[in-house]
């Protein structure tokens, strides 16, 4: 039978075939309102045209009911409950509010019970019972006095609801138009030939040359005016100066300000912090780490030289290279300021590693540099060039081995700047700056005594000593000391090029550093890879003091404030600070400066003014450390006596120590 035979069919139902019934019809429900009007057009005041409205509101509202209830935990509900409490003087809890409802329910149930009984008994009995109840009620009223009526409390409207609305002001659209004159144009035509082009170029070259001559003449004229008038004239930058240079100057100042804010705690420690715990350490002291200076391009290079600028006490130069002769590559020269530890002030790159450097004392913008390939160079910081202003070459007598130290000397009689260099090739060379070129002169050649090489056909060849460090006397200009790879120290004079004044059998390994005392004219200090630091009197061939530090000593430096204080760094990453006036046997401070393994400290330098030292290592990191009060103790003031200060006091202090060590018959 047909499944639809028992069902009622609508008269207007379609008669569909089996295939049409089985066909799937997909209908998609959307959130669009089918009853909203389409193609509505509104006038757009902005475009001044009628525009078709695309985004119609599709919301269909089926039921809306505005309520006037306030939630009891809302702000308005709390306000109304507080208001009702203040008016009535009592707190209305939820339970009392619900109690009347319960009571009414009980009363209703009691009323219902007698009515049910009354219906069961009949109508006649109801009248008699009603009369009895009325009499009992009258008797009860007569016995009990009526309760006093309480004044009706006016409750606050707990369903108070206020609907507020505000209309914002729509600013009318405004349009502003301007009419400008069309840009002027002109038709130009010209025939150009080869002679015309040549003449134009020649005129341009002449104009540029005249402009250069004017620029050169400007500062000279300004100087003359200064001398005549005696007044300082403000320097006006010429109009051709690149605007980027002005921006760079402003950016540098801004960078320094940001860095001062970033490293404010370190700057405060640098200026004000004094380690109070020194009082409980006895004679010992500590080094407080301050800034760390590191540049991205020098992470794989070792710090090979450090030097403070003689004029700007916060500026120092760092030379980068490598002490491993198998891993030689490029070098870098950076100048850092304590005001900006995050980025160097100046940066110069070189093809060969830098091994030493020195600032000129009278011209602090001149920097002498020695390279691993034997060249020397002079960098002028005033010139905005990445290359050195002067550099030696094979023609001009460069060294054949690495240059281990350079030192500026006083200008010669012709007022030419000159410096000296020492190298492993055994030559000590004087370099003089004459007419914008470096002129060299060999001062002395170091000969290794008793060591002769057997040459071809039985010839005896004399071998040269290898100089590793040297230093000039602070007062006697011609006197200087040279340390060698063999461990000897030669006392030399500029006046004698063929012989030495004296030879000290100082160390068993290479002399890494040698330095005259800044106060005492006879005393110098040396350090070596044989683990020792020795203090000498140049008139006596035996050392006055010997300190063994347990590992190779990379560098040693005298302090600028005391004749008895010096610092040394060793290859195990430690810095040692000595004060002979307090302890002649042991360092007052031995502190680990480098934390990473397989890293060595290479150089140390005292700041000429501030109580800080800088220490460089093999990973290109420079650490600035502050000396605690115990490491820079000055003589205490006694009542009624003034403390004497000055170089004479420092000389006497060191002389007193040396007199205890000297043999009775030795010279003073």
HELIX and SHEET records of a PDB file:
HELIX    1   1 UNK A   18  UNK A   22  1                                   5    
HELIX    2   2 UNK A   75  UNK A   88  1                                  14    
HELIX    3   3 UNK A   94  UNK A  121  1                                  28    
HELIX    4   4 UNK A  123  UNK A  143  1                                  21    
HELIX    5   5 UNK A  194  UNK A  229  1                                  36    
HELIX    6   6 UNK A  243  UNK A  262  1                                  20    
HELIX    7   7 UNK A  264  UNK A  272  1                                   9    
HELIX    8   8 UNK A  276  UNK A  280  5                                   5    
HELIX    9   9 UNK A  296  UNK A  298  5                                   3    
HELIX   10  10 UNK A  456  UNK A  458  5                                   3    
HELIX   11  11 UNK A  629  UNK A  632  5                                   4    
HELIX   12  12 UNK A  647  UNK A  661  1                                  15    
SHEET    1   A 2 UNK A  41  UNK A  44  0                                        
SHEET    2   A 2 UNK A  49  UNK A  52 -1                                        
SHEET    1   B 4 UNK A 287  UNK A 293  0                                        
SHEET    2   B 4 UNK A 622  UNK A 627 -1                                        
SHEET    3   B 4 UNK A 612  UNK A 617 -1                                        
SHEET    4   B 4 UNK A 601  UNK A 606 -1                                        
SHEET    1   C 4 UNK A 302  UNK A 308  0                                        
SHEET    2   C 4 UNK A 315  UNK A 321 -1                                        
SHEET    3   C 4 UNK A 331  UNK A 337 -1                                        
SHEET    4   C 4 UNK A 346  UNK A 350 -1                                        
SHEET    1   D 4 UNK A 354  UNK A 359  0                                        
SHEET    2   D 4 UNK A 366  UNK A 371 -1                                        
SHEET    3   D 4 UNK A 376  UNK A 380 -1                                        
SHEET    4   D 4 UNK A 390  UNK A 391 -1                                        
SHEET    1   E 4 UNK A 403  UNK A 409  0                                        
SHEET    2   E 4 UNK A 418  UNK A 423 -1                                        
SHEET    3   E 4 UNK A 427  UNK A 434 -1                                        
SHEET    4   E 4 UNK A 437  UNK A 445 -1                                        
SHEET    1   F 2 UNK A 447  UNK A 454  0                                        
SHEET    2   F 2 UNK A 460  UNK A 464 -1                                        
SHEET    1   G 4 UNK A 467  UNK A 472  0                                        
SHEET    2   G 4 UNK A 479  UNK A 484 -1                                        
SHEET    3   G 4 UNK A 488  UNK A 493 -1                                        
SHEET    4   G 4 UNK A 502  UNK A 505 -1                                        
SHEET    1   H 4 UNK A 511  UNK A 516  0                                        
SHEET    2   H 4 UNK A 523  UNK A 528 -1                                        
SHEET    3   H 4 UNK A 532  UNK A 537 -1                                        
SHEET    4   H 4 UNK A 545  UNK A 548 -1                                        
SHEET    1   I 4 UNK A 553  UNK A 558  0                                        
SHEET    2   I 4 UNK A 565  UNK A 570 -1                                        
SHEET    3   I 4 UNK A 574  UNK A 579 -1                                        
SHEET    4   I 4 UNK A 589  UNK A 592 -1                                        
END                                                                             
